[in-house]
Amino acid sequence: MSERDFFYDNIKGLLMISVVLCHMLGCCMTQNDLFVRSLVVFVFYFHMPVFIFISGFFSKNVEKCRETAFRNLFLVYVVAQIFWVIFKYFVNDSTHYIHHFLDPGYAIWYIVALFFWRLFLKDLIRIPHILIVSFLISPLIMFLTDAELVLALNKTVGFLFFFMLGYYAQAEHIQKIRRIPPYLALLLLGLIFILTMLMLKNGISYGAVKKVLMHTMLMADFPNVGIGLLSYYGATVLAVLCGVLVIAAIPSKKNFLAAVGEDTLPLYLSHTYFLILGDLFFAAVSLPHLAEYGVAVAVCVLLVIVFSSQWYRRCFHAVYDFLIGWVYPKIQQKQG
């Protein structure tokens, strides 16, 4: 048995913590918080692109990807979406997801997108120059106004390039990137963060930038198509650059990040409920603004610890396995 490479657990752990932290900070962020807004945009440059890249990297077995996609991903989406519909209805009186069940709730979009990528990977790799094609078509989905409401098609097409990039990447490519001195990678990431602060300080819209990075800004919302295409292609190139630097900066030895990154699904799906509760809390309780951030960071730490614990992971997977197995047992999948 080959020894586990904790580098990949470390990077997934860092990305997962970044996701939770940015989501929690968003509960109390204001327009005047230049540093926090810059931090969120900076993290959005790379957190999902690199996560998707890692998913593609570990999808080399295309037959297994197709065989397990329905049960391990699509049915997870169905169960998670049902939980989200119930939660939103009782907490916010929201009926949006009842009427738009195919609109993945909050972070659930990634499960749907990963389902499509792995289901069709065997076919995608037959397309000549699919890596270039996936890059070129990534912004074109944003010409469709309702793509976000139908199984996250906007993000599925928009982020396909990073999944294919991960699929075609080999271990030696990762090793070459990791030869970049970590101090140099951190220095360049710090420079990109400073440039991000300057960009937002000088009037670039935080909301527009974030929408582009998450593939939710329609082409009709740009001044013209040229600017829209340039924005999306530029965001992809920037994500690749930041991704390379993040990979170079991540340590290889096992640390607390590996404990989080070993199994990220329970934390990824479970923390989203607390974003809604956080919004309600900060709306109902008057606190000094700095104290709000303190609460947000503390809750982030608590969520990471609890939802990354072994006992919670066992409970989480037991519930999902039971509900999915009730309608689609693993033995049925093997027989099929």
Phi and psi in degrees as GROMACS dihedral restraints (atoms count N, CA, C in turn):
[ dihedral_restraints ]
;  ai    aj    ak    al  type     phi  dphi    fc
    3     4     5     6     1   -72.0    20    10
    4     5     6     7     1   148.6    20    10
    6     7     8     9     1   -71.7    20    10
    7     8     9    10     1   139.2    20    10
    9    10    11    12     1   -68.2    20    10
   10    11    12    13     1   133.8    20    10
   12    13    14    15     1   -91.2    20    10
   13    14    15    16     1   107.3    20    10
   15    16    17    18     1   -74.4    20    10
   16    17    18    19     1    -7.1    20    10
   18    19    20    21     1   -56.5    20    10
   19    20    21    22     1   -44.8    20    10
   21    22    23    24     1   -69.7    20    10
   22    23    24    25     1   -35.2    20    10
   24    25    26    27     1   -66.7    20    10
   25    26    27    28     1   -39.7    20    10
   27    28    29    30     1   -61.9    20    10
   28    29    30    31     1   -45.1    20    10
   30    31    32    33     1   -70.2    20    10
   31    32    33    34     1   -37.9    20    10
   33    34    35    36     1   -66.1    20    10
   34    35    36    37     1   -36.9    20    10
   36    37    38    39     1   -63.9    20    10
   37    38    39    40     1   -44.8    20    10
   39    40    41    42     1   -61.2    20    10
   40    41    42    43     1   -45.9    20    10
   42    43    44    45     1   -64.5    20    10
   43    44    45    46     1   -39.8    20    10
   45    46    47    48     1   -67.4    20    10
   46    47    48    49     1   -42.1    20    10
   48    49    50    51     1   -63.4    20    10
   49    50    51    52     1   -38.8    20    10
   51    52    53    54     1   -63.1    20    10
   52    53    54    55     1   -40.4    20    10
   54    55    56    57     1   -61.0    20    10
   55    56    57    58     1   -50.4    20    10
   57    58    59    60     1   -63.7    20    10
   58    59    60    61     1   -43.7    20    10
   60    61    62    63     1   -62.1    20    10
   61    62    63    64     1   -47.8    20    10
   63    64    65    66     1   -63.7    20    10
   64    65    66    67     1   -38.5    20    10
   66    67    68    69     1   -64.3    20    10
   67    68    69    70     1   -42.6    20    10
   69    70    71    72     1   -69.8    20    10
   70    71    72    73     1   -40.0    20    10
   72    73    74    75     1   -62.4    20    10
   73    74    75    76     1   -32.2    20    10
   75    76    77    78     1   -64.1    20    10
   76    77    78    79     1   -19.9    20    10
   78    79    80    81     1   -68.9    20    10
   79    80    81    82     1   -24.8    20    10
   81    82    83    84     1  -129.3    20    10
   82    83    84    85     1    10.1    20    10
   84    85    86    87     1   -74.6    20    10
   85    86    87    88     1   141.7    20    10
   87    88    89    90     1  -118.4    20    10
   88    89    90    91     1   171.0    20    10
   90    91    92    93     1   -65.6    20    10
   91    92    93    94     1   -22.3    20    10
   93    94    95    96     1   -88.0    20    10
   94    95    96    97     1    -3.7    20    10
   96    97    98    99     1   -86.9    20    10
   97    98    99   100     1    76.5    20    10
   99   100   101   102     1   -61.5    20    10
  100   101   102   103     1   -43.9    20    10
  102   103   104   105     1   -64.0    20    10
  103   104   105   106     1   -46.9    20    10
  105   106   107   108     1   -68.1    20    10
  106   107   108   109     1   -42.3    20    10
  108   109   110   111     1   -62.9    20    10
  109   110   111   112     1   -39.0    20    10
  111   112   113   114     1   -66.4    20    10
  112   113   114   115     1   -38.7    20    10
  114   115   116   117     1   -62.4    20    10
  115   116   117   118     1   -44.3    20    10
  117   118   119   120     1   -63.4    20    10
  118   119   120   121     1   -46.1    20    10
  120   121   122   123     1   -62.0    20    10
  121   122   123   124     1   -43.3    20    10
  123   124   125   126     1   -58.6    20    10
  124   125   126   127     1   -45.2    20    10
  126   127   128   129     1   -66.3    20    10
  127   128   129   130     1   -37.4    20    10
  129   130   131   132     1   -67.0    20    10
  130   131   132   133     1   -18.9    20    10
  132   133   134   135     1   -56.3    20    10
  133   134   135   136     1   -38.1    20    10
  135   136   137   138     1  -129.8    20    10
  136   137   138   139     1   -16.1    20    10
  138   139   140   141     1   -64.0    20    10
  139   140   141   142     1   -48.4    20    10
  141   142   143   144     1   -77.3    20    10
  142   143   144   145     1   -40.9    20    10
  144   145   146   147     1   -55.6    20    10
  145   146   147   148     1   -43.1    20    10
  147   148   149   150     1   -71.7    20    10
  148   149   150   151     1   -38.2    20    10
  150   151   152   153     1   -59.2    20    10
  151   152   153   154     1   -43.9    20    10
  153   154   155   156     1   -67.6    20    10
  154   155   156   157     1   -38.5    20    10
  156   157   158   159     1   -58.1    20    10
  157   158   159   160     1   -45.6    20    10
  159   160   161   162     1   -63.5    20    10
  160   161   162   163     1   -39.6    20    10
  162   163   164   165     1   -60.8    20    10
  163   164   165   166     1   -42.8    20    10
  165   166   167   168     1   -66.0    20    10
  166   167   168   169     1   -36.7    20    10
  168   169   170   171     1   -61.4    20    10
  169   170   171   172     1   -36.4    20    10
  171   172   173   174     1   -96.3    20    10
  172   173   174   175     1    26.0    20    10
  174   175   176   177     1  -118.8    20    10
  175   176   177   178     1    33.1    20    10
  177   178   179   180     1   -66.8    20    10
  178   179   180   181     1   -32.6    20    10
  180   181   182   183     1   -82.7    20    10
  181   182   183   184     1    90.4    20    10
  183   184   185   186     1   -67.7    20    10
  184   185   186   187     1   -32.5    20    10
  186   187   188   189     1   -65.9    20    10
  187   188   189   190     1   -46.1    20    10
  189   190   191   192     1   -64.2    20    10
  190   191   192   193     1   -38.5    20    10
  192   193   194   195     1   -58.0    20    10
  193   194   195   196     1   -45.4    20    10
  195   196   197   198     1   -69.6    20    10
  196   197   198   199     1   -40.7    20    10
  198   199   200   201     1   -66.1    20    10
  199   200   201   202     1   -34.4    20    10
  201   202   203   204     1   -99.7    20    10
  202   203   204   205     1    -6.7    20    10
  204   205   206   207     1   -61.4    20    10
  205   206   207   208     1   -44.1    20    10
  207   208   209   210     1   -65.3    20    10
  208   209   210   211     1   -51.8    20    10
  210   211   212   213     1   -72.3    20    10
  211   212   213   214     1   -44.7    20    10
  213   214   215   216     1   -83.1    20    10
  214   215   216   217     1   -13.8    20    10
  216   217   218   219     1  -127.3    20    10
  217   218   219   220     1   -56.8    20    10
  219   220   221   222     1   -64.5    20    10
  220   221   222   223     1   -42.3    20    10
  222   223   224   225     1   -70.9    20    10
  223   224   225   226     1   -28.3    20    10
  225   226   227   228     1   -63.5    20    10
  226   227   228   229     1   -42.2    20    10
  228   229   230   231     1   -59.2    20    10
  229   230   231   232     1   -45.5    20    10
  231   232   233   234     1   -60.6    20    10
  232   233   234   235     1   -46.7    20    10
  234   235   236   237     1   -64.9    20    10
  235   236   237   238     1   -46.7    20    10
  237   238   239   240     1   -62.7    20    10
  238   239   240   241     1   -38.5    20    10
  240   241   242   243     1   -66.6    20    10
  241   242   243   244     1   -39.2    20    10
  243   244   245   246     1   -62.4    20    10
  244   245   246   247     1   -44.9    20    10
  246   247   248   249     1   -58.9    20    10
  247   248   249   250     1   -42.0    20    10
  249   250   251   252     1   -67.8    20    10
  250   251   252   253     1   -40.7    20    10
  252   253   254   255     1   -59.6    20    10
  253   254   255   256     1   -46.6    20    10
  255   256   257   258     1   -64.7    20    10
  256   257   258   259     1   -45.4    20    10
  258   259   260   261     1   -61.5    20    10
  259   260   261   262     1   -48.6    20    10
  261   262   263   264     1   -63.7    20    10
  262   263   264   265     1   -35.8    20    10
  264   265   266   267     1   -67.6    20    10
  265   266   267   268     1   -44.7    20    10
  267   268   269   270     1   -80.2    20    10
  268   269   270   271     1   -26.1    20    10
  270   271   272   273     1   -91.9    20    10
  271   272   273   274     1   -42.4    20    10
  273   274   275   276     1  -112.8    20    10
  274   275   276   277     1     1.3    20    10
  276   277   278   279     1    56.5    20    10
  277   278   279   280     1    27.8    20    10
  279   280   281   282     1   -86.0    20    10
  280   281   282   283     1   131.0    20    10
  282   283   284   285     1  -111.1    20    10
  283   284   285   286     1     9.1    20    10
  285   286   287   288     1   -55.7    20    10
  286   287   288   289     1   -49.2    20    10
  288   289   290   291     1   -77.3    20    10
  289   290   291   292     1   -14.7    20    10
  291   292   293   294     1   -70.6    20    10
  292   293   294   295     1   -41.5    20    10
  294   295   296   297     1   -83.8    20    10
  295   296   297   298     1   -20.1    20    10
  297   298   299   300     1  -129.3    20    10
  298   299   300   301     1    64.9    20    10
  300   301   302   303     1   -64.7    20    10
  301   302   303   304     1   -26.0    20    10
  303   304   305   306     1   -82.0    20    10
  304   305   306   307     1     0.6    20    10
  306   307   308   309     1   -91.9    20    10
  307   308   309   310     1   102.7    20    10
  309   310   311   312     1   -59.6    20    10
  310   311   312   313     1   129.4    20    10
  312   313   314   315     1   -70.1    20    10
  313   314   315   316     1   123.6    20    10
  315   316   317   318     1    47.0    20    10
  316   317   318   319     1  -113.0    20    10
  318   319   320   321     1   -79.8    20    10
  319   320   321   322     1    -4.3    20    10
  321   322   323   324     1   -67.6    20    10
  322   323   324   325     1   -16.5    20    10
  324   325   326   327     1   -54.9    20    10
  325   326   327   328     1   -35.0    20    10
  327   328   329   330     1   -64.3    20    10
  328   329   330   331     1   -35.5    20    10
  330   331   332   333     1   -64.9    20    10
  331   332   333   334     1   -42.2    20    10
  333   334   335   336     1   -65.9    20    10
  334   335   336   337     1   -46.7    20    10
  336   337   338   339     1   -61.3    20    10
  337   338   339   340     1   -42.8    20    10
  339   340   341   342     1   -63.9    20    10
  340   341   342   343     1   -35.2    20    10
  342   343   344   345     1   -58.3    20    10
  343   344   345   346     1   -49.9    20    10
  345   346   347   348     1   -65.0    20    10
  346   347   348   349     1   -43.7    20    10
  348   349   350   351     1   -60.1    20    10
  349   350   351   352     1   -44.8    20    10
  351   352   353   354     1   -76.7    20    10
  352   353   354   355     1   -33.0    20    10
  354   355   356   357     1   -64.3    20    10
  355   356   357   358     1   -42.4    20    10
  357   358   359   360     1  -101.3    20    10
  358   359   360   361     1     6.9    20    10
  360   361   362   363     1   -57.9    20    10
  361   362   363   364     1   -41.9    20    10
  363   364   365   366     1   -58.8    20    10
  364   365   366   367     1   -33.6    20    10
  366   367   368   369     1   -84.3    20    10
  367   368   369   370     1   -36.5    20    10
  369   370   371   372     1   -61.3    20    10
  370   371   372   373     1   -40.1    20    10
  372   373   374   375     1   -71.4    20    10
  373   374   375   376     1    -9.2    20    10
  375   376   377   378     1   -84.2    20    10
  376   377   378   379     1   -13.5    20    10
  378   379   380   381     1   -77.5    20    10
  379   380   381   382     1   124.6    20    10
  381   382   383   384     1   -58.0    20    10
  382   383   384   385     1   132.9    20    10
  384   385   386   387     1    56.4    20    10
  385   386   387   388     1    41.6    20    10
  387   388   389   390     1   -61.1    20    10
  388   389   390   391     1   -29.7    20    10
  390   391   392   393     1   -64.4    20    10
  391   392   393   394     1   -45.0    20    10
  393   394   395   396     1   -67.9    20    10
  394   395   396   397     1   -41.5    20    10
  396   397   398   399     1   -61.3    20    10
  397   398   399   400     1   -44.6    20    10
  399   400   401   402     1   -64.1    20    10
  400   401   402   403     1   -32.8    20    10
  402   403   404   405     1   -68.1    20    10
  403   404   405   406     1   -45.3    20    10
  405   406   407   408     1   -68.6    20    10
  406   407   408   409     1   -35.6    20    10
  408   409   410   411     1   -87.8    20    10
  409   410   411   412     1    -8.1    20    10
  411   412   413   414     1   -53.8    20    10
  412   413   414   415     1   -39.8    20    10
  414   415   416   417     1   -87.9    20    10
  415   416   417   418     1   -10.7    20    10
  417   418   419   420     1   -68.1    20    10
  418   419   420   421     1   -26.3    20    10
  420   421   422   423     1   -62.7    20    10
  421   422   423   424     1   -22.4    20    10
  423   424   425   426     1   -77.8    20    10
  424   425   426   427     1     2.8    20    10
  426   427   428   429     1   -78.8    20    10
  427   428   429   430     1   -17.4    20    10
  429   430   431   432     1   -91.0    20    10
  430   431   432   433     1   124.4    20    10
  432   433   434   435     1   -73.1    20    10
  433   434   435   436     1   -28.8    20    10
  435   436   437   438     1  -109.1    20    10
  436   437   438   439     1    18.5    20    10
  438   439   440   441     1   -62.6    20    10
  439   440   441   442     1   -30.7    20    10
  441   442   443   444     1   -70.5    20    10
  442   443   444   445     1   -25.6    20    10
  444   445   446   447     1   -85.5    20    10
  445   446   447   448     1    -8.2    20    10
  447   448   449   450     1  -117.8    20    10
  448   449   450   451     1    93.6    20    10
  450   451   452   453     1    49.9    20    10
  451   452   453   454     1    38.4    20    10
  453   454   455   456     1    52.6    20    10
  454   455   456   457     1    41.9    20    10
  456   457   458   459     1   -62.3    20    10
  457   458   459   460     1   -30.6    20    10
  459   460   461   462     1   -61.2    20    10
  460   461   462   463     1   -45.8    20    10
  462   463   464   465     1   -78.9    20    10
  463   464   465   466     1   -32.7    20    10
  465   466   467   468     1   -60.5    20    10
  466   467   468   469     1   -45.7    20    10
  468   469   470   471     1   -77.4    20    10
  469   470   471   472     1   -41.6    20    10
  471   472   473   474     1   -63.3    20    10
  472   473   474   475     1   -36.0    20    10
  474   475   476   477     1  -102.0    20    10
  475   476   477   478     1     4.5    20    10
  477   478   479   480     1   -55.9    20    10
  478   479   480   481     1   -37.6    20    10
  480   481   482   483     1   -54.4    20    10
  481   482   483   484     1   -42.7    20    10
  483   484   485   486     1   -70.2    20    10
  484   485   486   487     1   -33.9    20    10
  486   487   488   489     1   -66.6    20    10
  487   488   489   490     1   -44.9    20    10
  489   490   491   492     1   -67.0    20    10
  490   491   492   493     1   -36.5    20    10
  492   493   494   495     1   -61.0    20    10
  493   494   495   496     1   -41.3    20    10
  495   496   497   498     1   -66.9    20    10
  496   497   498   499     1   -39.7    20    10
  498   499   500   501     1   -61.1    20    10
  499   500   501   502     1   -43.9    20    10
  501   502   503   504     1   -80.9    20    10
  502   503   504   505     1   -15.7    20    10
  504   505   506   507     1   -69.1    20    10
  505   506   507   508     1   141.5    20    10
  507   508   509   510     1  -112.7    20    10
  508   509   510   511     1   164.4    20    10
  510   511   512   513     1   -57.2    20    10
  511   512   513   514     1   -35.6    20    10
  513   514   515   516     1   -67.4    20    10
  514   515   516   517     1   -30.1    20    10
  516   517   518   519     1   -65.7    20    10
  517   518   519   520     1   -42.6    20    10
  519   520   521   522     1   -63.5    20    10
  520   521   522   523     1   -40.4    20    10
  522   523   524   525     1   -63.2    20    10
  523   524   525   526     1   -39.0    20    10
  525   526   527   528     1   -63.4    20    10
  526   527   528   529     1   -41.6    20    10
  528   529   530   531     1   -63.8    20    10
  529   530   531   532     1   -39.1    20    10
  531   532   533   534     1   -72.1    20    10
  532   533   534   535     1    -7.6    20    10
  534   535   536   537     1   -79.3    20    10
  535   536   537   538     1   -13.9    20    10
  537   538   539   540     1   -64.7    20    10
  538   539   540   541     1   129.8    20    10
  540   541   542   543     1   -58.0    20    10
  541   542   543   544     1   129.2    20    10
  543   544   545   546     1   -55.9    20    10
  544   545   546   547     1   -36.9    20    10
  546   547   548   549     1   -64.4    20    10
  547   548   549   550     1   -35.4    20    10
  549   550   551   552     1   -69.2    20    10
  550   551   552   553     1   -41.6    20    10
  552   553   554   555     1   -61.8    20    10
  553   554   555   556     1   -44.5    20    10
  555   556   557   558     1   -65.3    20    10
  556   557   558   559     1   -37.8    20    10
  558   559   560   561     1   -62.9    20    10
  559   560   561   562     1   -44.1    20    10
  561   562   563   564     1   -69.0    20    10
  562   563   564   565     1   -37.3    20    10
  564   565   566   567     1   -63.7    20    10
  565   566   567   568     1   -39.7    20    10
  567   568   569   570     1   -62.8    20    10
  568   569   570   571     1   -38.5    20    10
  570   571   572   573     1   -65.2    20    10
  571   572   573   574     1   -41.6    20    10
  573   574   575   576     1   -63.2    20    10
  574   575   576   577     1   -38.7    20    10
  576   577   578   579     1   -63.6    20    10
  577   578   579   580     1   -43.2    20    10
  579   580   581   582     1   -62.6    20    10
  580   581   582   583     1   -42.9    20    10
  582   583   584   585     1   -63.4    20    10
  583   584   585   586     1   -33.7    20    10
  585   586   587   588     1   -65.1    20    10
  586   587   588   589     1   -42.6    20    10
  588   589   590   591     1   -60.5    20    10
  589   590   591   592     1   -43.6    20    10
  591   592   593   594     1   -64.6    20    10
  592   593   594   595     1   -38.6    20    10
  594   595   596   597     1   -62.6    20    10
  595   596   597   598     1   -47.8    20    10
  597   598   599   600     1   -70.2    20    10
  598   599   600   601     1   -34.9    20    10
  600   601   602   603     1   -64.6    20    10
  601   602   603   604     1   -30.6    20    10
  603   604   605   606     1   -96.3    20    10
  604   605   606   607     1    23.8    20    10
  606   607   608   609     1   101.1    20    10
  607   608   609   610     1    -3.0    20    10
  609   610   611   612     1   -67.6    20    10
  610   611   612   613     1   132.2    20    10
  612   613   614   615     1   -69.9    20    10
  613   614   615   616     1   122.3    20    10
  615   616   617   618     1   -59.8    20    10
  616   617   618   619     1   -46.4    20    10
  618   619   620   621     1   -62.0    20    10
  619   620   621   622     1   -42.6    20    10
  621   622   623   624     1   -66.6    20    10
  622   623   624   625     1   -42.6    20    10
  624   625   626   627     1   -62.1    20    10
  625   626   627   628     1   -45.3    20    10
  627   628   629   630     1   -63.8    20    10
  628   629   630   631     1   -38.3    20    10
  630   631   632   633     1   -64.7    20    10
  631   632   633   634     1   -40.1    20    10
  633   634   635   636     1   -64.2    20    10
  634   635   636   637     1   -44.9    20    10
  636   637   638   639     1   -63.6    20    10
  637   638   639   640     1   -27.7    20    10
  639   640   641   642     1  -104.5    20    10
  640   641   642   643     1    11.3    20    10
  642   643   644   645     1    54.0    20    10
  643   644   645   646     1    50.9    20    10
  645   646   647   648     1  -124.3    20    10
  646   647   648   649     1     1.1    20    10
  648   649   650   651     1   -94.3    20    10
  649   650   651   652     1   116.8    20    10
  651   652   653   654     1   -69.3    20    10
  652   653   654   655     1   152.6    20    10
  654   655   656   657     1   -61.7    20    10
  655   656   657   658     1   -30.9    20    10
  657   658   659   660     1   -66.8    20    10
  658   659   660   661     1   -17.9    20    10
  660   661   662   663     1   -87.2    20    10
  661   662   663   664     1    -8.5    20    10
  663   664   665   666     1   -86.6    20    10
  664   665   666   667     1   156.1    20    10
  666   667   668   669     1   -56.8    20    10
  667   668   669   670     1   -36.0    20    10
  669   670   671   672     1  -158.0    20    10
  670   671   672   673     1   168.2    20    10
  672   673   674   675     1   -63.4    20    10
  673   674   675   676     1   -37.3    20    10
  675   676   677   678     1   -59.1    20    10
  676   677   678   679     1   -45.0    20    10
  678   679   680   681     1   -65.5    20    10
  679   680   681   682     1   -38.3    20    10
  681   682   683   684     1   -62.3    20    10
  682   683   684   685     1   -48.1    20    10
  684   685   686   687     1   -63.4    20    10
  685   686   687   688     1   -43.4    20    10
  687   688   689   690     1   -62.2    20    10
  688   689   690   691     1   -38.7    20    10
  690   691   692   693     1   -64.6    20    10
  691   692   693   694     1   -46.1    20    10
  693   694   695   696     1   -69.9    20    10
  694   695   696   697     1   -43.9    20    10
  696   697   698   699     1   -64.7    20    10
  697   698   699   700     1   -39.7    20    10
  699   700   701   702     1   -63.8    20    10
  700   701   702   703     1   -38.9    20    10
  702   703   704   705     1   -64.2    20    10
  703   704   705   706     1   -36.9    20    10
  705   706   707   708     1   -66.5    20    10
  706   707   708   709     1   -45.1    20    10
  708   709   710   711     1   -62.6    20    10
  709   710   711   712     1   -42.4    20    10
  711   712   713   714     1   -63.8    20    10
  712   713   714   715     1   -38.6    20    10
  714   715   716   717     1   -63.0    20    10
  715   716   717   718     1   -40.0    20    10
  717   718   719   720     1   -64.2    20    10
  718   719   720   721     1   -45.1    20    10
  720   721   722   723     1   -60.5    20    10
  721   722   723   724     1   -49.9    20    10
  723   724   725   726     1   -65.0    20    10
  724   725   726   727     1   -36.6    20    10
  726   727   728   729     1   -62.0    20    10
  727   728   729   730     1   -44.0    20    10
  729   730   731   732     1   -59.6    20    10
  730   731   732   733     1   -44.1    20    10
  732   733   734   735     1   -67.9    20    10
  733   734   735   736     1   -38.2    20    10
  735   736   737   738     1   -65.6    20    10
  736   737   738   739     1   -44.1    20    10
  738   739   740   741     1   -60.5    20    10
  739   740   741   742     1   -39.3    20    10
  741   742   743   744     1   -68.4    20    10
  742   743   744   745     1   -30.3    20    10
  744   745   746   747     1   -85.6    20    10
  745   746   747   748     1   -17.1    20    10
  747   748   749   750     1   -75.4    20    10
  748   749   750   751     1   132.2    20    10
  750   751   752   753     1   -70.9    20    10
  751   752   753   754     1   156.4    20    10
  753   754   755   756     1   -94.5    20    10
  754   755   756   757     1   -24.0    20    10
  756   757   758   759     1   -77.4    20    10
  757   758   759   760     1   151.5    20    10
  759   760   761   762     1   -64.2    20    10
  760   761   762   763     1   131.6    20    10
  762   763   764   765     1  -147.9    20    10
  763   764   765   766     1  -166.6    20    10
  765   766   767   768     1   -63.8    20    10
  766   767   768   769     1   -25.3    20    10
  768   769   770   771     1   -64.8    20    10
  769   770   771   772     1   -36.0    20    10
  771   772   773   774     1   -64.5    20    10
  772   773   774   775     1   -35.6    20    10
  774   775   776   777     1   -63.9    20    10
  775   776   777   778     1   -33.8    20    10
  777   778   779   780     1   -77.9    20    10
  778   779   780   781     1   -42.5    20    10
  780   781   782   783     1   -77.9    20    10
  781   782   783   784     1   -10.9    20    10
  783   784   785   786     1   -60.8    20    10
  784   785   786   787     1   -36.1    20    10
  786   787   788   789     1  -151.7    20    10
  787   788   789   790     1    99.7    20    10
  789   790   791   792     1   -95.6    20    10
  790   791   792   793     1   -15.9    20    10
  792   793   794   795     1   -59.0    20    10
  793   794   795   796     1   -45.9    20    10
  795   796   797   798     1   -58.9    20    10
  796   797   798   799     1   -42.7    20    10
  798   799   800   801     1   -69.0    20    10
  799   800   801   802     1   -42.4    20    10
  801   802   803   804     1   -60.6    20    10
  802   803   804   805     1   -46.9    20    10
  804   805   806   807     1   -80.1    20    10
  805   806   807   808     1   -34.3    20    10
  807   808   809   810     1   -78.4    20    10
  808   809   810   811     1   -31.2    20    10
  810   811   812   813     1   -70.0    20    10
  811   812   813   814     1   -21.5    20    10
  813   814   815   816     1   -63.9    20    10
  814   815   816   817     1   -30.6    20    10
  816   817   818   819     1   -63.2    20    10
  817   818   819   820     1   -31.8    20    10
  819   820   821   822     1   -78.3    20    10
  820   821   822   823     1   -14.2    20    10
  822   823   824   825     1   -69.7    20    10
  823   824   825   826     1   -41.1    20    10
  825   826   827   828     1   -66.0    20    10
  826   827   828   829     1   -44.7    20    10
  828   829   830   831     1   -64.5    20    10
  829   830   831   832     1   -35.5    20    10
  831   832   833   834     1   -64.2    20    10
  832   833   834   835     1   -42.6    20    10
  834   835   836   837     1   -59.7    20    10
  835   836   837   838     1   -43.3    20    10
  837   838   839   840     1   -66.1    20    10
  838   839   840   841     1   -39.4    20    10
  840   841   842   843     1   -64.1    20    10
  841   842   843   844     1   -50.3    20    10
  843   844   845   846     1   -68.7    20    10
  844   845   846   847     1   -25.1    20    10
  846   847   848   849     1   -75.4    20    10
  847   848   849   850     1   -28.9    20    10
  849   850   851   852     1   -94.2    20    10
  850   851   852   853     1   -26.7    20    10
  852   853   854   855     1  -112.4    20    10
  853   854   855   856     1   127.4    20    10
  855   856   857   858     1   -90.4    20    10
  856   857   858   859     1   116.2    20    10
  858   859   860   861     1  -131.0    20    10
  859   860   861   862     1   153.0    20    10
  861   862   863   864     1   -56.5    20    10
  862   863   864   865     1   145.4    20    10
  864   865   866   867     1   -58.3    20    10
  865   866   867   868     1   -40.5    20    10
  867   868   869   870     1   -63.8    20    10
  868   869   870   871     1   -36.8    20    10
  870   871   872   873     1   -66.3    20    10
  871   872   873   874     1   -33.8    20    10
  873   874   875   876     1   -60.8    20    10
  874   875   876   877     1   -43.1    20    10
  876   877   878   879     1   -65.2    20    10
  877   878   879   880     1   -37.0    20    10
  879   880   881   882     1   -60.6    20    10
  880   881   882   883     1   -43.4    20    10
  882   883   884   885     1   -64.4    20    10
  883   884   885   886     1   -43.1    20    10
  885   886   887   888     1   -61.2    20    10
  886   887   888   889     1   -44.8    20    10
  888   889   890   891     1   -66.4    20    10
  889   890   891   892     1   -41.2    20    10
  891   892   893   894     1   -62.8    20    10
  892   893   894   895     1   -42.2    20    10
  894   895   896   897     1   -64.9    20    10
  895   896   897   898     1   -39.6    20    10
  897   898   899   900     1   -58.1    20    10
  898   899   900   901     1   -47.6    20    10
  900   901   902   903     1   -61.0    20    10
  901   902   903   904     1   -44.0    20    10
  903   904   905   906     1   -64.0    20    10
  904   905   906   907     1   -43.3    20    10
  906   907   908   909     1   -63.2    20    10
  907   908   909   910     1   -41.9    20    10
  909   910   911   912     1   -62.8    20    10
  910   911   912   913     1   -43.7    20    10
  912   913   914   915     1   -66.0    20    10
  913   914   915   916     1   -49.2    20    10
  915   916   917   918     1   -69.0    20    10
  916   917   918   919     1   -49.5    20    10
  918   919   920   921     1   -78.6    20    10
  919   920   921   922     1    -7.0    20    10
  921   922   923   924     1  -103.1    20    10
  922   923   924   925     1     1.0    20    10
  924   925   926   927     1   -73.3    20    10
  925   926   927   928     1   152.9    20    10
  927   928   929   930     1   -64.9    20    10
  928   929   930   931     1   -38.0    20    10
  930   931   932   933     1   -66.5    20    10
  931   932   933   934     1   -39.0    20    10
  933   934   935   936     1   -69.8    20    10
  934   935   936   937     1   -40.4    20    10
  936   937   938   939     1   -59.6    20    10
  937   938   939   940     1   -42.3    20    10
  939   940   941   942     1   -62.6    20    10
  940   941   942   943     1   -42.6    20    10
  942   943   944   945     1   -65.0    20    10
  943   944   945   946     1   -44.4    20    10
  945   946   947   948     1   -58.5    20    10
  946   947   948   949     1   -52.2    20    10
  948   949   950   951     1   -68.4    20    10
  949   950   951   952     1   -32.8    20    10
  951   952   953   954     1   -63.3    20    10
  952   953   954   955     1   -42.6    20    10
  954   955   956   957     1   -65.1    20    10
  955   956   957   958     1   -48.0    20    10
  957   958   959   960     1   -66.6    20    10
  958   959   960   961     1   -41.5    20    10
  960   961   962   963     1   -63.7    20    10
  961   962   963   964     1   -38.0    20    10
  963   964   965   966     1   -66.5    20    10
  964   965   966   967     1   -48.0    20    10
  966   967   968   969     1   -66.6    20    10
  967   968   969   970     1   -41.6    20    10
  969   970   971   972     1   -71.7    20    10
  970   971   972   973     1   -42.2    20    10
  972   973   974   975     1   -65.3    20    10
  973   974   975   976     1   -23.7    20    10
  975   976   977   978     1   -64.2    20    10
  976   977   978   979     1   -34.8    20    10
  978   979   980   981     1  -106.2    20    10
  979   980   981   982     1   -19.8    20    10
  981   982   983   984     1  -148.8    20    10
  982   983   984   985     1    76.9    20    10
  984   985   986   987     1   -60.5    20    10
  985   986   987   988     1   150.9    20    10
  987   988   989   990     1   -61.7    20    10
  988   989   990   991     1   -35.3    20    10
  990   991   992   993     1   -62.9    20    10
  991   992   993   994     1   -32.5    20    10
  993   994   995   996     1   -66.9    20    10
  994   995   996   997     1   -39.1    20    10
  996   997   998   999     1   -65.4    20    10
  997   998   999  1000     1   -40.4    20    10
  999  1000  1001  1002     1   -65.6    20    10
 1000  1001  1002  1003     1   -41.1    20    10
 1002  1003  1004  1005     1   -65.3    20    10
 1003  1004  1005  1006     1   -35.5    20    10
